[in-house]
Amino acid sequence: MEKLKDRTLVLASKSPRRAELLKVLGIPVEIRPVEVEEDFPTHFSAAETALYLAALKAEACPLPVGKEIWITSDTVVSVKGKILGKPADKREALQMLRSLSGCKHEVITAVCLRSDLLKKTFYETTKVTMKRFTTAELHYYIDNFNPFDKAGGYGIQDWLGMIGIEKIKGCYYNVMGLPVAKLYAHLGEFALSE
């Protein structure tokens, strides 16, 4: 992206999926993860929670220097009004995945862009319908893949997503953890507005 050529983009995330999506998009990015306690007010909606956590991560970043633009993000899954983050253990992963089995749910990813002059936060929602899983399928997934670093305990791009997603309405990449098309548009606007 021409208008970002003199900017340094910094992804404040350990997510290999987010880093890979930016790489495929052709945007050079430095990886500098930040750690925050992902606590949020329990009365927040899923979108409010994702926006709050993305902004919280942005506040935990060092102040951007010069031409840096920091990118923070958070993904939550909402099923039947309940917000699912990342499962802490196998038991919680199984509970989460059972709650998604045979159901529709929403995946909300919020992104915060922050420079020394501006801050902008936005989000994307994708609706996902899952097939009904057998208990054996869920155990196989938990035992052979890594559900612990993914909101809702699954990755759309891995085994459970491949065998289990019946329908998706919205951005596929949003479910992976980054609404790429929306981010690309906002980065362009962000660079031009400074």
MDAnalysis code that builds the backbone (N, CA, C; Angstrom):
import MDAnalysis as mda
import numpy as np

u = mda.Universe.empty(582, n_residues=194, atom_resindex=np.repeat(np.arange(194), 3), trajectory=True)
u.add_TopologyAttr("name", ["N", "CA", "C"] * 194)
u.add_TopologyAttr("resid", np.arange(1, 195))
u.add_TopologyAttr("resname", ["MET", "GLU", "LYS", "LEU", "LYS", "ASP", "ARG", "THR", "LEU", "VAL", "LEU", "ALA", "SER", "LYS", "SER", "PRO", "ARG", "ARG", "ALA", "GLU", "LEU", "LEU", "LYS", "VAL", "LEU", "GLY", "ILE", "PRO", "VAL", "GLU", "ILE", "ARG", "PRO", "VAL", "GLU", "VAL", "GLU", "GLU", "ASP", "PHE", "PRO", "THR", "HIS", "PHE", "SER", "ALA", "ALA", "GLU", "THR", "ALA", "LEU", "TYR", "LEU", "ALA", "ALA", "LEU", "LYS", "ALA", "GLU", "ALA", "CYS", "PRO", "LEU", "PRO", "VAL", "GLY", "LYS", "GLU", "ILE", "TRP", "ILE", "THR", "SER", "ASP", "THR", "VAL", "VAL", "SER", "VAL", "LYS", "GLY", "LYS", "ILE", "LEU", "GLY", "LYS", "PRO", "ALA", "ASP", "LYS", "ARG", "GLU", "ALA", "LEU", "GLN", "MET", "LEU", "ARG", "SER", "LEU", "SER", "GLY", "CYS", "LYS", "HIS", "GLU", "VAL", "ILE", "THR", "ALA", "VAL", "CYS", "LEU", "ARG", "SER", "ASP", "LEU", "LEU", "LYS", "LYS", "THR", "PHE", "TYR", "GLU", "THR", "THR", "LYS", "VAL", "THR", "MET", "LYS", "ARG", "PHE", "THR", "THR", "ALA", "GLU", "LEU", "HIS", "TYR", "TYR", "ILE", "ASP", "ASN", "PHE", "ASN", "PRO", "PHE", "ASP", "LYS", "ALA", "GLY", "GLY", "TYR", "GLY", "ILE", "GLN", "ASP", "TRP", "LEU", "GLY", "MET", "ILE", "GLY", "ILE", "GLU", "LYS", "ILE", "LYS", "GLY", "CYS", "TYR", "TYR", "ASN", "VAL", "MET", "GLY", "LEU", "PRO", "VAL", "ALA", "LYS", "LEU", "TYR", "ALA", "HIS", "LEU", "GLY", "GLU", "PHE", "ALA", "LEU", "SER", "GLU"])
u.atoms.positions = np.array([
    [0.847, -1.166, 0.000],
    [0.000, 0.000, 0.000],
    [0.902, 1.241, 0.000],
    [0.820, 2.002, -1.060],
    [1.714, 3.136, -1.293],
    [1.703, 4.164, -0.168],
    [0.511, 4.505, 0.332],
    [0.423, 5.557, 1.347],
    [0.990, 5.136, 2.700],
    [1.295, 3.839, 2.868],
    [1.878, 3.377, 4.127],
    [3.367, 3.085, 4.008],
    [3.967, 3.376, 2.856],
    [5.348, 2.947, 2.622],
    [6.353, 3.571, 3.585],
    [6.065, 4.761, 4.109],
    [7.005, 5.375, 5.044],
    [6.575, 5.173, 6.499],
    [5.568, 4.320, 6.731],
    [5.075, 4.056, 8.081],
    [5.604, 2.715, 8.576],
    [5.743, 2.587, 9.879],
    [6.093, 1.312, 10.493],
    [4.840, 0.769, 11.160],
    [4.350, -0.360, 10.665],
    [3.183, -0.991, 11.270],
    [3.649, -1.991, 12.315],
    [3.046, -1.916, 13.497],
    [3.417, -2.781, 14.604],
    [2.181, -3.558, 15.037],
    [2.262, -4.878, 14.960],
    [1.172, -5.738, 15.403],
    [1.456, -6.158, 16.836],
    [0.601, -5.743, 17.759],
    [0.792, -6.039, 19.179],
    [0.053, -7.324, 19.532],
    [0.445, -8.411, 18.904],
    [-0.259, -9.677, 19.072],
    [0.696, -10.847, 18.887],
    [0.446, -11.918, 19.644],
    [1.213, -13.153, 19.473],
    [0.552, -14.082, 18.466],
    [-0.587, -13.677, 17.931],
    [-1.347, -14.555, 17.037],
    [-0.607, -14.793, 15.725],
    [-0.229, -16.037, 15.454],
    [0.427, -16.320, 14.175],
    [-0.524, -16.107, 12.994],
    [-1.826, -16.279, 13.235],
    [-2.807, -16.097, 12.158],
    [-2.890, -14.628, 11.749],
    [-2.909, -13.723, 12.706],
    [-2.973, -12.289, 12.371],
    [-1.718, -11.862, 11.621],
    [-0.561, -12.309, 12.089],
    [0.692, -11.959, 11.413],
    [0.709, -12.490, 9.985],
    [0.230, -13.723, 9.795],
    [0.209, -14.329, 8.462],
    [-0.749, -13.596, 7.529],
    [-1.910, -13.190, 8.043],
    [-2.870, -12.458, 7.211],
    [-2.281, -11.133, 6.736],
    [-1.581, -10.422, 7.602],
    [-0.955, -9.162, 7.188],
    [0.157, -9.410, 6.178],
    [0.905, -10.486, 6.377],
    [1.975, -10.829, 5.431],
    [1.406, -11.124, 4.047],
    [0.337, -11.936, 4.000],
    [-0.299, -12.274, 2.724],
    [-0.874, -11.022, 2.058],
    [-1.338, -10.089, 2.864],
    [-1.883, -8.834, 2.355],
    [-0.785, -7.952, 1.759],
    [0.468, -8.288, 2.059],
    [1.590, -7.524, 1.519],
    [1.962, -6.315, 2.359],
    [1.552, -6.330, 3.619],
    [1.862, -5.212, 4.504],
    [2.964, -5.654, 5.465],
    [4.166, -5.062, 5.341],
    [5.232, -5.406, 6.286],
    [4.847, -4.944, 7.689],
    [5.089, -5.806, 8.639],
    [4.687, -5.483, 10.005],
    [5.716, -6.028, 10.988],
    [5.967, -5.272, 12.034],
    [6.806, -5.744, 13.136],
    [5.881, -6.343, 14.187],
    [6.322, -7.417, 14.820],
    [5.529, -8.080, 15.850],
    [6.092, -7.689, 17.216],
    [5.267, -7.012, 18.019],
    [5.650, -6.641, 19.385],
    [4.448, -6.885, 20.302],
    [4.295, -8.131, 20.764],
    [3.112, -8.461, 21.575],
    [3.050, -7.673, 22.881],
    [1.838, -7.419, 23.328],
    [1.598, -6.835, 24.647],
    [0.722, -7.800, 25.434],
    [0.883, -7.780, 26.731],
    [0.093, -8.637, 27.610],
    [-0.869, -7.764, 28.405],
    [-2.141, -8.148, 28.425],
    [-3.130, -7.481, 29.274],
    [-4.010, -8.543, 29.910],
    [-4.562, -8.211, 31.044],
    [-5.561, -9.066, 31.677],
    [-6.865, -8.806, 30.955],
    [-7.421, -9.815, 30.308],
    [-8.599, -9.613, 29.466],
    [-9.891, -9.651, 30.276],
    [-9.977, -8.739, 31.237],
    [-11.197, -8.584, 32.026],
    [-12.053, -7.502, 31.388],
    [-13.358, -7.683, 31.446],
    [-14.268, -6.710, 30.852],
    [-15.564, -6.681, 31.649],
    [-16.282, -5.571, 31.602],
    [-17.564, -5.508, 32.311],
    [-18.526, -6.572, 31.781],
    [-19.159, -7.288, 32.691],
    [-20.000, -8.418, 32.289],
    [-21.292, -7.995, 31.596],
    [-21.692, -6.738, 31.724],
    [-22.921, -6.282, 31.065],
    [-22.696, -5.863, 29.612],
    [-21.434, -5.892, 29.143],
    [-21.136, -5.501, 27.769],
    [-21.683, -6.524, 26.774],
    [-22.100, -6.022, 25.610],
    [-22.443, -6.908, 24.496],
    [-21.141, -7.488, 23.934],
    [-21.272, -8.447, 23.033],
    [-20.075, -9.039, 22.423],
    [-19.268, -7.986, 21.671],
    [-19.930, -7.121, 20.900],
    [-19.218, -6.074, 20.158],
    [-18.542, -5.102, 21.118],
    [-19.251, -4.702, 22.171],
    [-18.650, -3.794, 23.159],
    [-17.441, -4.439, 23.829],
    [-17.527, -5.730, 24.093],
    [-16.414, -6.449, 24.720],
    [-15.198, -6.464, 23.810],
    [-15.392, -6.819, 22.545],
    [-14.268, -6.855, 21.601],
    [-13.640, -5.471, 21.445],
    [-14.470, -4.428, 21.307],
    [-13.959, -3.060, 21.182],
    [-13.192, -2.642, 22.437],
    [-13.746, -2.962, 23.584],
    [-13.109, -2.616, 24.860],
    [-11.732, -3.277, 24.974],
    [-11.662, -4.576, 24.654],
    [-10.404, -5.303, 24.791],
    [-9.362, -4.866, 23.763],
    [-9.787, -4.568, 22.545],
    [-8.840, -4.060, 21.545],
    [-8.265, -2.711, 21.990],
    [-9.119, -1.839, 22.537],
    [-8.660, -0.533, 23.022],
    [-7.780, -0.689, 24.264],
    [-8.132, -1.634, 25.140],
    [-7.329, -1.901, 26.331],
    [-5.915, -2.330, 25.938],
    [-5.821, -3.184, 24.937],
    [-4.508, -3.617, 24.447],
    [-3.736, -2.440, 23.854],
    [-4.435, -1.544, 23.147],
    [-3.775, -0.369, 22.571],
    [-3.204, 0.521, 23.669],
    [-3.942, 0.657, 24.762],
    [-3.463, 1.484, 25.880],
    [-2.259, 0.859, 26.570],
    [-2.130, -0.460, 26.490],
    [-1.001, -1.152, 27.107],
    [0.271, -1.056, 26.271],
    [0.134, -0.632, 25.012],
    [1.295, -0.507, 24.118],
    [2.114, 0.731, 24.497],
    [3.404, 0.697, 24.196],
    [4.184, 1.921, 24.359],
    [3.626, 3.002, 23.442],
    [3.848, 4.255, 23.778],
    [3.389, 5.332, 22.909],
    [4.044, 5.191, 21.546],
    [3.265, 5.273, 20.470],
    [3.854, 5.182, 19.128],
    [4.881, 6.302, 18.918],
    [5.960, 5.941, 18.274],
    [7.036, 6.894, 18.026],
    [7.085, 7.205, 16.538],
    [7.148, 8.492, 16.204],
    [7.319, 8.911, 14.815],
    [6.219, 8.392, 13.920],
    [6.594, 7.568, 12.960],
    [5.660, 7.096, 11.930],
    [5.063, 5.727, 12.234],
    [5.089, 5.296, 13.500],
    [4.526, 3.997, 13.860],
    [3.002, 4.042, 13.901],
    [2.407, 2.959, 13.441],
    [0.977, 2.716, 13.640],
    [0.867, 1.351, 14.311],
    [0.343, 1.342, 15.525],
    [0.158, 0.100, 16.273],
    [-1.205, -0.485, 15.944],
    [-1.247, -1.804, 15.809],
    [-2.481, -2.529, 15.530],
    [-2.723, -3.492, 16.689],
    [-3.848, -3.304, 17.381],
    [-4.261, -4.269, 18.400],
    [-5.621, -4.827, 17.990],
    [-5.915, -6.006, 18.491],
    [-7.145, -6.659, 18.062],
    [-7.625, -7.630, 19.130],
    [-8.923, -7.890, 19.117],
    [-9.471, -8.917, 19.992],
    [-10.671, -9.560, 19.305],
    [-10.774, -10.870, 19.460],
    [-11.874, -11.625, 18.877],
    [-12.664, -12.306, 19.986],
    [-13.982, -12.193, 19.898],
    [-14.853, -12.924, 20.817],
    [-15.893, -13.676, 19.998],
    [-16.402, -14.732, 20.587],
    [-17.469, -15.518, 19.991],
    [-18.694, -15.360, 20.886],
    [-19.840, -15.163, 20.269],
    [-21.082, -15.014, 21.023],
    [-22.083, -16.066, 20.550],
    [-22.557, -16.879, 21.496],
    [-23.557, -17.898, 21.188],
    [-24.679, -17.800, 22.226],
    [-25.884, -17.618, 21.729],
    [-27.066, -17.506, 22.597],
    [-26.862, -16.468, 23.695],
    [-26.223, -15.348, 23.337],
    [-26.024, -14.262, 24.280],
    [-24.844, -14.429, 25.223],
    [-24.133, -15.546, 25.136],
    [-22.983, -15.786, 26.000],
    [-21.694, -15.514, 25.231],
    [-20.783, -14.771, 25.867],
    [-19.507, -14.431, 25.238],
    [-18.482, -15.500, 25.578],
    [-17.831, -16.029, 24.528],
    [-16.784, -17.026, 24.700],
    [-15.441, -16.419, 24.311],
    [-14.490, -16.529, 25.204],
    [-13.121, -16.125, 24.892],
    [-12.316, -17.365, 24.540],
    [-11.083, -17.423, 25.044],
    [-10.228, -18.590, 24.819],
    [-10.417, -19.561, 25.982],
    [-10.553, -20.843, 25.695],
    [-10.712, -21.804, 26.791],
    [-9.424, -21.949, 27.600],
    [-9.583, -22.109, 28.915],
    [-8.425, -22.215, 29.804],
    [-7.864, -23.634, 29.863],
    [-8.723, -24.633, 29.614],
    [-8.284, -26.020, 29.726],
    [-9.183, -26.910, 28.862],
    [-8.911, -28.216, 28.882],
    [-9.674, -29.162, 28.051],
    [-11.156, -29.180, 28.412],
    [-11.447, -29.121, 29.704],
    [-12.839, -29.140, 30.152],
    [-13.603, -27.939, 29.597],
    [-12.993, -26.753, 29.706],
    [-13.656, -25.552, 29.205],
    [-13.756, -25.568, 27.680],
    [-12.742, -26.087, 27.004],
    [-12.792, -26.204, 25.541],
    [-13.957, -27.094, 25.125],
    [-14.136, -28.220, 25.825],
    [-15.228, -29.129, 25.509],
    [-16.586, -28.453, 25.740],
    [-16.717, -27.714, 26.824],
    [-17.963, -26.989, 27.104],
    [-18.272, -25.987, 25.993],
    [-17.253, -25.213, 25.608],
    [-17.443, -24.207, 24.557],
    [-17.861, -24.853, 23.255],
    [-17.139, -25.887, 22.860],
    [-17.414, -26.523, 21.577],
    [-18.787, -27.204, 21.575],
    [-19.190, -27.758, 22.700],
    [-20.543, -28.336, 22.794],
    [-21.600, -27.246, 22.632],
    [-21.321, -26.047, 23.182],
    [-22.302, -24.956, 23.062],
    [-22.419, -24.457, 21.623],
    [-21.373, -24.648, 20.810],
    [-21.395, -24.234, 19.405],
    [-21.961, -25.317, 18.488],
    [-21.949, -26.559, 18.954],
    [-22.378, -27.696, 18.145],
    [-23.838, -27.565, 17.728],
    [-24.069, -27.607, 16.409],
    [-25.421, -27.537, 15.875],
    [-26.068, -26.171, 15.974],
    [-25.275, -25.139, 16.222],
    [-25.821, -23.793, 16.466],
    [-25.228, -22.747, 15.528],
    [-25.928, -21.622, 15.487],
    [-25.394, -20.417, 14.861],
    [-24.712, -19.602, 15.957],
    [-23.617, -18.945, 15.597],
    [-22.971, -18.040, 16.529],
    [-22.366, -16.876, 15.762],
    [-21.959, -15.860, 16.485],
    [-21.317, -14.698, 15.877],
    [-19.873, -14.627, 16.326],
    [-19.010, -14.247, 15.392],
    [-17.613, -13.979, 15.706],
    [-17.389, -12.486, 15.477],
    [-16.963, -11.801, 16.519],
    [-16.743, -10.357, 16.448],
    [-15.268, -10.096, 16.687],
    [-14.636, -9.436, 15.734],
    [-13.250, -9.023, 15.903],
    [-13.195, -7.511, 15.854],
    [-12.600, -6.925, 16.890],
    [-12.392, -5.483, 16.945],
    [-10.915, -5.194, 16.732],
    [-10.638, -4.066, 16.098],
    [-9.275, -3.638, 15.811],
    [-9.127, -2.193, 16.279],
    [-7.985, -1.902, 16.870],
    [-7.665, -0.524, 17.243],
    [-6.371, -0.137, 16.542],
    [-6.414, 0.977, 15.808],
    [-5.223, 1.548, 15.165],
    [-4.819, 2.768, 15.986],
    [-3.528, 2.868, 16.282],
    [-3.076, 3.976, 17.126],
    [-1.728, 4.489, 16.647],
    [-1.665, 5.804, 16.439],
    [-0.399, 6.466, 16.131],
    [-0.147, 7.491, 17.224],
    [0.862, 8.319, 17.032],
    [1.124, 9.360, 18.026],
    [0.063, 10.461, 17.975],
    [-0.732, 10.522, 16.893],
    [-1.727, 11.580, 16.742],
    [-3.169, 11.078, 16.746],
    [-3.395, 9.857, 16.306],
    [-4.764, 9.357, 16.127],
    [-4.966, 8.000, 16.776],
    [-6.245, 7.732, 17.041],
    [-6.654, 6.398, 17.506],
    [-8.008, 6.113, 16.872],
    [-8.163, 4.932, 16.282],
    [-9.416, 4.560, 15.634],
    [-9.711, 3.101, 15.955],
    [-10.948, 2.841, 16.359],
    [-11.365, 1.480, 16.689],
    [-12.589, 1.119, 15.862],
    [-12.625, -0.117, 15.357],
    [-13.755, -0.589, 14.556],
    [-13.888, -2.093, 14.758],
    [-14.999, -2.640, 14.280],
    [-15.175, -4.091, 14.415],
    [-15.940, -4.657, 13.224],
    [-15.891, -5.978, 13.117],
    [-16.587, -6.723, 12.074],
    [-17.286, -7.913, 12.740],
    [-18.467, -8.249, 12.260],
    [-19.208, -9.403, 12.770],
    [-19.430, -10.406, 11.641],
    [-19.164, -11.665, 11.921],
    [-19.409, -12.749, 10.977],
    [-20.310, -13.776, 11.652],
    [-21.331, -14.232, 10.933],
    [-22.249, -15.247, 11.470],
    [-21.846, -16.613, 10.934],
    [-21.727, -17.562, 11.841],
    [-21.253, -18.908, 11.499],
    [-22.267, -19.944, 11.985],
    [-22.562, -20.919, 11.138],
    [-23.430, -22.040, 11.521],
    [-22.593, -23.308, 11.517],
    [-22.622, -24.018, 12.644],
    [-21.860, -25.265, 12.796],
    [-22.787, -26.472, 12.713],
    [-22.256, -27.573, 12.219],
    [-22.985, -28.844, 12.255],
    [-23.006, -29.358, 13.695],
    [-23.781, -30.374, 13.933],
    [-23.776, -31.020, 15.253],
    [-22.595, -31.988, 15.290],
    [-21.732, -31.820, 16.271],
    [-20.536, -32.655, 16.404],
    [-20.807, -33.845, 17.307],
    [-20.119, -34.934, 17.039],
    [-20.153, -36.056, 17.973],
    [-19.155, -35.760, 19.093],
    [-19.332, -36.420, 20.201],
    [-18.395, -36.260, 21.317],
    [-17.007, -36.715, 20.892],
    [-16.932, -37.774, 20.099],
    [-15.634, -38.281, 19.625],
    [-14.927, -37.237, 18.761],
    [-15.675, -36.532, 17.910],
    [-15.061, -35.478, 17.072],
    [-14.499, -34.356, 17.934],
    [-15.243, -33.969, 18.959],
    [-14.779, -32.886, 19.828],
    [-13.523, -33.303, 20.597],
    [-13.516, -34.506, 21.119],
    [-12.327, -34.986, 21.834],
    [-11.125, -35.101, 20.894],
    [-11.359, -35.602, 19.695],
    [-10.277, -35.699, 18.714],
    [-9.684, -34.317, 18.444],
    [-10.543, -33.330, 18.244],
    [-10.069, -31.975, 17.967],
    [-9.266, -31.417, 19.147],
    [-9.805, -31.529, 20.331],
    [-9.128, -30.982, 21.508],
    [-7.787, -31.675, 21.735],
    [-7.718, -32.977, 21.513],
    [-6.492, -33.737, 21.751],
    [-5.431, -33.540, 20.672],
    [-5.838, -33.181, 19.460],
    [-4.890, -33.136, 18.346],
    [-4.625, -31.740, 17.778],
    [-5.365, -30.755, 18.234],
    [-5.183, -29.395, 17.734],
    [-5.056, -28.462, 18.934],
    [-4.959, -27.191, 18.701],
    [-4.751, -26.252, 19.805],
    [-5.951, -25.321, 19.946],
    [-6.951, -25.721, 20.728],
    [-8.117, -24.863, 20.891],
    [-7.906, -23.734, 21.899],
    [-6.767, -23.721, 22.584],
    [-6.583, -22.829, 23.730],
    [-6.145, -21.415, 23.375],
    [-5.783, -21.186, 22.122],
    [-5.389, -19.825, 21.739],
    [-6.401, -19.202, 20.775],
    [-7.636, -19.734, 20.788],
    [-8.650, -19.266, 19.845],
    [-9.953, -18.973, 20.586],
    [-10.551, -17.824, 20.269],
    [-11.857, -17.502, 20.838],
    [-12.867, -18.570, 20.434],
    [-13.624, -19.045, 21.390],
    [-14.603, -20.094, 21.115],
    [-13.994, -21.477, 21.046],
    [-12.662, -21.559, 21.099],
    [-11.981, -22.845, 21.129],
    [-11.787, -23.523, 19.787],
    [-12.031, -22.809, 18.679],
    [-11.825, -23.448, 17.371],
    [-11.247, -22.444, 16.375],
    [-10.611, -22.979, 15.358],
    [-10.121, -22.176, 14.252],
    [-10.857, -22.554, 12.981],
    [-11.380, -21.572, 12.276],
    [-12.117, -21.833, 11.036],
    [-11.234, -22.518, 10.000],
    [-9.924, -22.233, 10.069],
    [-8.982, -22.729, 9.072],
    [-8.429, -24.110, 9.416],
    [-8.762, -24.647, 10.581],
    [-8.220, -25.958, 10.930],
    [-9.300, -27.046, 10.889],
    [-8.991, -28.214, 11.400],
    [-9.805, -29.418, 11.211],
    [-11.272, -29.215, 11.563],
    [-11.557, -28.674, 12.747],
    [-12.949, -28.533, 13.170],
    [-13.722, -27.587, 12.254],
    [-13.072, -26.500, 11.850],
    [-13.711, -25.583, 10.911],
    [-13.966, -26.242, 9.566],
    [-13.003, -27.025, 9.108],
    [-13.130, -27.680, 7.804],
    [-14.273, -28.691, 7.762],
    [-14.416, -29.449, 8.845],
    [-15.460, -30.494, 8.827],
    [-16.794, -30.007, 9.382],
    [-16.784, -28.853, 10.065],
    [-17.970, -28.505, 10.822],
    [-18.747, -27.269, 10.429],
    [-18.166, -26.401, 9.612],
    [-18.889, -25.174, 9.292],
    [-19.825, -25.432, 8.120],
    [-21.109, -25.238, 8.381],
    [-22.122, -25.442, 7.347],
    [-22.410, -24.172, 6.567],
    [-22.326, -23.035, 7.243],
    [-22.630, -21.773, 6.574],
    [-21.880, -20.636, 7.260],
    [-21.483, -19.663, 6.446],
    [-20.829, -18.480, 6.985],
    [-21.403, -17.269, 6.262],
    [-21.730, -16.238, 7.026],
    [-22.228, -14.993, 6.447],
    [-21.338, -13.869, 6.953],
    [-20.536, -13.330, 6.045],
    [-19.601, -12.276, 6.420],
    [-18.177, -12.665, 6.072],
    [-17.243, -11.992, 6.700],
    [-15.815, -12.126, 6.390],
    [-15.208, -13.379, 7.019],
    [-14.717, -14.271, 6.170],
    [-14.023, -15.489, 6.617],
    [-12.815, -15.139, 7.482],
    [-12.025, -14.159, 7.023],
    [-10.792, -13.803, 7.726],
    [-11.076, -13.203, 9.097],
    [-12.236, -12.606, 9.257],
    [-12.642, -12.102, 10.561],
    [-12.695, -13.229, 11.578],
    [-13.167, -14.404, 11.142],
    [-13.245, -15.558, 12.037],
    [-11.839, -16.059, 12.366],
    [-10.896, -15.866, 11.461],
    [-9.495, -16.208, 11.734],
    [-8.854, -15.239, 12.726],
    [-9.449, -14.051, 12.873],
    [-8.923, -13.110, 13.870],
    [-8.604, -11.729, 13.361],
    [-8.883, -11.438, 12.070],
    [-8.596, -10.106, 11.554],
    [-9.485, -9.817, 10.345],
    [-10.338, -8.795, 10.441],
    [-11.177, -8.438, 9.293],
    [-10.329, -7.704, 8.248],
    [-9.682, -8.460, 7.399],
    [-8.616, -7.950, 6.532],
    [-9.081, -6.826, 5.604],
    [-10.212, -6.998, 4.917],
    [-10.662, -5.964, 3.975],
    [-10.959, -4.659, 4.703],
    [-11.629, -4.746, 5.832],
    [-11.952, -3.545, 6.601],
    [-10.673, -2.906, 7.157],
    [-9.733, -3.725, 7.631],
    [-8.462, -3.202, 8.139],
    [-7.702, -2.473, 7.038],
    [-7.652, -3.074, 5.854],
    [-6.950, -2.468, 4.719],
    [-7.535, -1.086, 4.404],
    [-8.859, -0.992, 4.363],
    [-9.519, 0.291, 4.085],
    [-9.236, 1.306, 5.183],
    [-9.324, 0.877, 6.438],
    [-9.100, 1.804, 7.547],
    [-7.648, 2.259, 7.638],
    [-6.712, 1.367, 7.316],
    [-5.301, 1.784, 7.319],
    [-5.061, 2.884, 6.295],
    [-5.670, 2.749, 5.113],
    [-5.543, 3.782, 4.093],
    [-6.102, 5.109, 4.559],
    [-7.294, 5.090, 5.143],
    [-7.917, 6.312, 5.664],
    [-7.088, 6.896, 6.789],
    [-6.586, 6.027, 7.651],
    [-5.794, 6.434, 8.812],
    [-4.525, 7.161, 8.361],
    [-3.841, 6.603, 7.378],
    [-2.604, 7.213, 6.879],
    [-2.875, 8.565, 6.220],
    [-3.984, 8.688, 5.513],
    [-4.314, 9.937, 4.828],
    [-4.789, 11.037, 5.778],
    [-5.343, 10.647, 6.927],
    [-5.920, 11.646, 7.827],
    [-4.901, 12.307, 8.727],
    [-3.674, 11.834, 8.738],
    [-2.657, 12.442, 9.596],
    [-1.950, 13.587, 8.888],
])
